[in-house]
Amino acid sequence: MYNIRDDKTLSQQSFSFLNLIGHTPPLVLPAGNTTKASLNIPHGAAPTSPVNGDIWTTTAGLFVRVNGVTIGPLIA
């Protein structure tokens, strides 16, 4: 399991090594609180050829690719 803590103690090298040996445990993020969210996905451009599991945001909303279908925008 990858535990990403506020002090960012898990380095990029650790990710690269674990992926190299085929080890892909779940990613566990710290709990959000009143000052920050657990995950932030900044707005950008949609992928040209999204694949299952892709998640992205644009100014139109949040999008996900599931089972060959793009779902979104998810908006308030």
C-alpha positions, -999 to +999 in steps of 0.1 A: +000+000+000+013+035-009+007+059+020+012+095+009+016+115+040+016+153+045+054+153+047+056+135+013+080+108+026+073+084-002+097+095-029+093+093-067+121+067-067+100+045-045+071+047-070+094+040-099+110+010-083+077-005-071+062-002-105+093-016-122+089-049-102+052-051-110+041-042-075+009-021-077-007-018-043-036+007-036-029+043-031-040+056+003-043+094+007-044+113+040-079+123+052-091+157+041-097+184+066-111+219+068-080+235+052-072+210+023-087+182+003-071+147+001-068+149-037-067+179-061-069+174-099-062+207-116-081+217-148-064+208-181-071+195-215-090+162-221-068+133-232-070+127-270-075+090-266-086+083-230-084+048-217-103+030-189-094+045-155-084+079-168-097+108-146-093+145-156-109+178-151-116+207-175-134+240-168-165+221-178-162+196-149-148+162-139-146+134-164-138+097-160-134+068-185-151+036-175-157+005-196-149+023-229-172+052-222-164+088-210-187+099-182-190+136-175-190+163-170-198+158-133-208+192-121-224+208-091 
